[in-house]
Amino acid sequence: MGNTAGTAFVDRIEEQLVKKNLKRTAFAKTVGVTNQAFTDWRRRGTVPAADTALRIADALNIRRIKNRIARIF
């Protein structure tokens, strides 16, 4: 499997989770998705819907992503 959008997205989330010492299962629950969603995004090469991506960015306090999503809408 190549470097798809879903793979890159999940990799970046997981990097942030490690930096912030957060567990993926607990984080998934916080942002309203299942732990399986991360696996699905990676396997399917997809990214979550904009509202989910925004919740993830908010939870990780990643302003750069929040600003990009806000410009789309």
Phi, psi and omega per residue, in radians:
M1 nan 2.321 3.139
G2 -1.450 -3.048 3.132
N3 -1.458 1.639 -3.141
T4 -1.627 2.997 3.108
A5 -1.033 -0.740 -3.139
G6 -1.124 -0.720 3.120
T7 -1.103 -0.829 -3.141
A8 -1.099 -0.711 -3.137
F9 -1.077 -0.870 -3.124
V10 -1.149 -0.688 3.103
D11 -1.017 -0.756 -3.124
R12 -1.185 -0.689 3.082
I13 -1.082 -0.822 -3.103
E14 -1.114 -0.602 3.054
E15 -1.061 -0.768 -3.141
Q16 -1.174 -0.660 3.120
L17 -1.094 -0.714 3.108
V18 -1.123 -0.820 -3.141
K19 -1.021 -0.635 -3.071
K20 -1.687 0.079 3.117
N21 0.981 0.824 3.133
L22 -1.953 2.560 3.076
K23 -1.551 2.435 -3.083
R24 -1.071 -0.712 -3.116
T25 -1.086 -0.807 3.131
A26 -1.157 -0.704 3.129
F27 -1.109 -0.767 3.126
A28 -0.995 -0.769 3.133
K29 -1.106 -0.701 3.132
T30 -1.055 -0.703 -3.091
V31 -1.634 0.022 3.022
G32 1.456 0.512 3.037
V33 -2.218 2.955 3.080
T34 -1.540 2.779 3.041
N35 -1.058 -0.588 3.134
Q36 -1.104 -0.475 -3.141
A37 -1.020 -0.698 3.118
F38 -1.064 -0.770 3.116
T39 -1.105 -0.743 3.140
D40 -1.102 -0.761 3.118
W41 -1.029 -0.767 -3.131
R42 -1.160 -0.851 -3.056
R43 -1.153 -0.730 -3.100
R44 -1.490 -0.232 -3.123
G45 1.286 0.485 -3.114
T46 -1.966 2.951 3.055
V47 -2.092 2.799 -3.113
P48 -1.232 2.914 3.049
A49 -1.042 2.754 -3.068
A50 -0.990 -0.714 -3.125
D51 -1.142 -0.623 3.089
T52 -1.226 -0.753 3.111
A53 -1.058 -0.655 3.115
L54 -1.161 -0.720 3.083
R55 -1.092 -0.681 3.109
I56 -1.124 -0.823 3.128
A57 -1.065 -0.734 3.104
D58 -1.073 -0.814 -3.089
A59 -1.126 -0.570 3.125
L60 -1.624 -0.047 -3.125
N61 0.982 0.910 3.125
I62 -1.859 1.627 -3.059
R63 -1.084 -0.684 -3.093
R64 -0.991 -0.764 3.141
I65 -1.220 -0.753 3.136
K66 -1.020 -0.731 -3.131
N67 -1.149 -0.703 3.120
R68 -1.121 -0.760 -3.138
I69 -1.148 -0.730 -3.133
A70 -1.060 -0.635 3.128
R71 -1.186 -0.502 3.141
I72 -1.182 -0.631 -3.090
F73 -1.809 nan nan
